[in-house]
Amino acid sequence: MKKKETEKKKSCHKDHRARMRARFFQSGFSGFAPHELLECYLFGSIKQKDTNELGHELLERFGSIRGVLEANPEDLMSMNGIGEETAFFIKLCHEMLRRYAIDPYENQRVFDSISKVGEYFCRQFIGLNRECIYLMLLNNRMNLLDCSCIATGTVNGTTMPTRRIVELALAKNAAIAIVAHNHPQGIASPSASDLEASDQLVQLFDTVDVVLLEHLIVAGDRIWPILRNHDLFGKPSERFGQPIKTILDRFYDIDPRVWRATPWLESSAGSTGDA
């Protein structure tokens, strides 16, 4: 008797999944509720079990699809029905979406304006729920040499590795450096420690003949240039082959008080990379 009931449930799940797929091929995903999207996505990692209820539970626990994707693996696995495979599957989706958002800017090689830098970093920080520090290194033509995450902290802060930043800039033979860090649950406004770290970085870079062009705070689709707005430029060297003032005048092409990064789904339709 139990065997027949189990087989009946499996058949029911199979038919339900087939109906959900048919619904997609007929009219797309636009009519799917958030819990139904999660339900369908979980088909890939949960082969036999009904995932409708789990979709509801995920939304109730984390508040939204975004909340589900950004949840820590440990928090996901604390829920009944989610093991390592499903947690991995959910976080894989999250990272795929991050890479999808970043892709149009990966071929960008010239970062000669703060709007280009802002667009790039707003995508680098999509979905990150901990503070991270990125270092962008450029030559004297504003061509990208390297950009990488050099420190990861907590949701509320991280320690600025000032000396390591300068050492990396020297190792890459950079002429210009831009530092950026995110405020995952805050606003694009510097704290006292942000200002202090910026001041230290300016002084260190100036001693090694590398220009720290900017230290950006990124929060969602907003940026805030600390050096520009808090009189922290110091006395940067002129390794550009032209006065730093000319570079700075061309660099700041937006008003950060009103600027917003292009919505990433919209921007993904084409690349902004320079030829």
URZI-V646844 format. One record per residue. SS is DSSP state (2 for helix, 1 for strand, 0 for the rest). OMEGA is omega in degrees with one decimal (* if undefined). D_FIRST is the distance of its C-alpha to the first C-alpha in Angstrom with 2 decimals. Layout:
# URZI-V646844
[[SS OMEGA D_FIRST] [SS OMEGA D_FIRST]]
This chain:
# URZI-V646844
[[0 -179.9 0.00] [2 180.0 3.80] [2 179.0 5.37] [2 179.1 5.23] [2 179.1 6.38] [2 179.2 8.72] [2 179.2 10.01] [2 179.2 10.63] [2 178.8 12.55] [2 179.5 14.44] [2 179.0 15.43] [2 178.9 16.57] [2 -178.8 18.61] [2 179.3 20.07] [2 -179.5 21.14] [2 179.5 22.58] [2 177.7 24.59] [2 178.9 25.87] [2 179.0 27.03] [2 177.7 28.78] [2 179.2 30.58] [2 177.8 31.58] [2 178.0 32.94] [2 -176.4 35.05] [2 178.8 36.47] [2 -173.4 37.37] [2 178.9 39.13] [0 -176.8 39.09] [0 -172.5 38.12] [0 -178.6 40.66] [0 -178.1 38.26] [0 174.1 35.65] [0 -179.6 35.57] [2 -178.6 35.99] [2 178.5 32.39] [2 175.6 31.27] [2 177.3 33.64] [2 178.5 32.25] [2 -178.8 28.68] [2 -179.5 29.72] [2 -178.2 31.76] [2 174.1 28.93] [2 -174.5 26.98] [2 -178.0 29.32] [0 179.2 28.30] [0 -167.2 24.73] [0 -170.6 22.78] [0 -172.2 19.13] [0 173.0 19.35] [0 -175.9 20.47] [0 -179.3 24.19] [2 -179.4 25.34] [2 179.7 25.07] [2 176.1 26.76] [2 176.4 29.54] [2 -176.9 30.23] [2 178.2 30.29] [2 179.0 32.71] [2 179.4 35.05] [2 -177.9 34.99] [2 -171.4 35.83] [2 169.4 38.43] [0 -177.2 39.76] [0 175.7 39.85] [2 177.4 38.91] [2 179.0 42.18] [2 178.2 41.30] [2 -176.8 38.00] [2 -178.0 39.81] [2 -178.6 42.62] [0 175.1 40.50] [0 178.8 40.95] [2 -179.6 38.18] [2 179.2 37.95] [2 177.9 37.37] [2 -176.6 34.67] [2 175.9 32.83] [0 179.6 33.08] [0 178.4 30.44] [0 178.7 26.76] [0 179.4 25.17] [0 177.7 28.51] [0 -177.1 29.48] [2 -177.1 32.46] [2 -178.8 31.35] [2 176.5 30.84] [2 176.8 34.01] [2 -177.9 35.87] [2 179.6 34.63] [2 -179.5 35.86] [2 175.0 39.18] [2 177.7 39.63] [2 179.5 39.50] [2 -178.4 42.05] [2 176.9 44.41] [2 178.4 44.10] [2 176.6 45.21] [2 -179.0 48.10] [2 177.9 49.24] [2 -179.9 48.93] [2 -176.2 51.26] [2 -171.7 53.71] [2 -177.4 53.90] [2 -176.6 56.59] [2 -178.0 58.88] [2 -179.8 58.32] [0 176.2 61.13] [0 -176.7 63.52] [0 -179.1 66.33] [1 -179.3 69.10] [0 -175.3 68.64] [0 176.3 72.01] [0 -178.6 70.92] [2 177.2 68.93] [2 176.9 66.81] [2 179.0 65.59] [2 179.8 64.96] [2 178.8 63.17] [2 -178.0 60.86] [2 -175.4 59.99] [2 177.2 59.27] [2 177.6 57.36] [2 177.4 54.80] [2 -174.9 54.88] [0 -179.8 53.80] [0 173.3 50.98] [0 180.0 47.94] [0 -176.6 49.55] [0 173.0 48.95] [0 177.1 51.51] [0 177.5 55.23] [1 178.9 56.28] [1 177.2 59.77] [1 175.7 60.64] [1 176.0 63.92] [1 -179.2 65.29] [1 -175.3 68.27] [1 171.6 70.71] [0 -175.1 73.92] [0 172.3 77.13] [0 180.0 76.10] [0 175.0 72.93] [1 -177.8 70.78] [1 173.1 67.56] [1 -177.4 67.75] [1 173.0 64.58] [1 -177.0 62.11] [1 175.1 59.53] [1 -176.2 57.79] [1 178.3 59.82] [1 176.9 58.30] [1 -178.3 55.11] [0 179.5 55.02] [0 179.2 53.02] [0 -174.9 52.32] [0 -179.0 55.71] [0 175.0 57.99] [0 -178.5 58.93] [0 179.6 62.07] [0 -179.4 64.42] [0 -171.1 65.34] [2 -177.2 68.84] [2 178.2 70.37] [2 179.1 67.45] [2 -179.7 67.69] [2 179.0 71.37] [2 178.6 70.83] [2 178.9 68.25] [2 178.8 70.68] [2 -179.3 73.41] [2 179.8 71.19] [0 -178.6 70.40] [0 -177.6 74.07] [0 173.8 73.19] [0 -173.9 75.87] [1 177.0 73.68] [1 172.8 70.64] [1 178.3 68.31] [1 177.5 65.95] [1 171.7 63.00] [1 -173.9 60.44] [1 169.3 57.81] [0 -171.0 57.20] [0 -177.1 53.40] [0 -177.1 53.30] [0 179.4 56.96] [0 -178.8 59.76] [0 -179.8 62.16] [0 -173.8 64.83] [0 172.2 66.23] [0 177.1 66.15] [2 179.8 69.15] [2 175.9 67.60] [2 -179.9 67.07] [2 179.5 70.77] [2 179.0 71.83] [2 179.0 69.78] [2 179.4 71.20] [2 178.5 74.73] [2 -179.7 74.17] [2 179.3 72.78] [2 -178.2 75.75] [2 179.7 78.21] [2 -179.2 76.48] [2 -177.8 76.22] [2 179.5 79.82] [2 -178.0 81.00] [0 174.7 79.43] [0 172.3 80.58] [0 -177.3 77.12] [1 168.7 76.66] [1 -173.6 73.75] [1 -179.2 73.50] [1 169.1 70.86] [1 -174.7 68.21] [1 166.2 65.54] [1 -179.2 62.99] [1 176.4 59.95] [1 -177.5 57.66] [0 180.0 55.31] [0 -179.6 57.60] [1 173.7 60.76] [1 174.0 63.21] [1 179.3 66.21] [1 -174.8 69.05] [2 -174.5 70.35] [2 -178.7 73.54] [2 -170.2 74.71] [2 -178.6 74.18] [0 173.0 75.21] [0 -177.3 78.40] [0 -177.5 77.11] [0 -178.5 78.40] [0 -179.5 81.08] [0 -177.3 83.29] [0 -179.3 81.14] [0 -179.4 82.88] [0 -178.9 83.88] [0 -176.0 82.20] [0 -171.2 81.28] [0 174.8 84.63] [0 -176.4 85.16] [0 179.6 85.34] [2 -178.9 82.08] [2 179.1 82.97] [2 177.5 82.64] [2 -177.9 79.16] [2 -179.6 78.13] [2 179.6 79.58] [2 -174.3 77.54] [2 -174.4 74.40] [0 -175.1 73.85] [0 -178.5 73.11] [0 171.5 70.91] [0 -175.2 71.07] [0 179.1 68.13] [0 -177.8 68.30] [0 -175.3 66.94] [0 172.7 65.39] [0 175.0 61.65] [0 177.5 59.86] [0 176.5 58.61] [0 -169.1 54.93] [2 177.2 53.17] [2 178.7 51.00] [2 -176.0 54.23] [2 -175.5 56.22] [0 -179.1 53.67] [0 179.0 54.72] [0 -178.4 57.83] [0 177.2 59.55] [0 -175.6 62.54] [0 176.9 63.71] [0 178.1 67.43] [0 * 68.55]]
